[in-house]
Amino acid sequence: MKHTISVLVENHFGVLAHVAGLFSARGFNIDSLAVGETDDPTVSRMTIMAHGDERIIEQIIKQLNKLIDVIKVQDLTEEETISRELVLIKVNATSAGRSDILQIVNTFRAKVVDVNPHSLTVEVTGTEEKIDAMLELLRPFGIKEVVRTGTIALARKSELTLKKEKGESTKAQSASKEKE
């Protein structure tokens, strides 16, 4: 089963390597990984897509929580979520096929972001299913390149936020103080 795991982490050098290392050391595969800074520049959010049964995902979450740079972890799989992926698709576009490609682009509410004599580059945002459907329709024209961001997701009702009380420190700050 595919799981969506949202992780708040300290935004500094090496955190991504620690998280990726945790997965590889235990033989777990990451299907997609998207990372970006939150509204707090000291915190980043990772959205990790991974396959596994409940036992494996539970182990992943426990191991993530042990990492010093991890602030919070949430499995969004059972939650009602809003998820999106961004994709750039460069497709062959002869003069004869351009109107058909543009019709597909309009149907999927995508947009053309670059045009040259031999190809069109299309930007589309949506669910994984929407992206896959669009790729399937564009395949007969000849796809030259595809770049996918990976899925990002938010729970519709619950929040994964960093709420620090005044004077409260993060795990990394606490560990740093303990070493001194």
Beta strands, then each sheet from edge to edge (+ up, - down):
strand 1: 2-10
strand 2: 30-37
strand 3: 43-51
strand 4: 70-75
strand 5: 81-92
strand 6: 111-116
strand 7: 119-126
strand 8: 143-148
strand 9: 152-155
sheet 1: 2+ 3- 1+ 4-
sheet 2: 6+ 7- 5+ 8-
sheet 3: 6+ 7- 5+ 9-
end
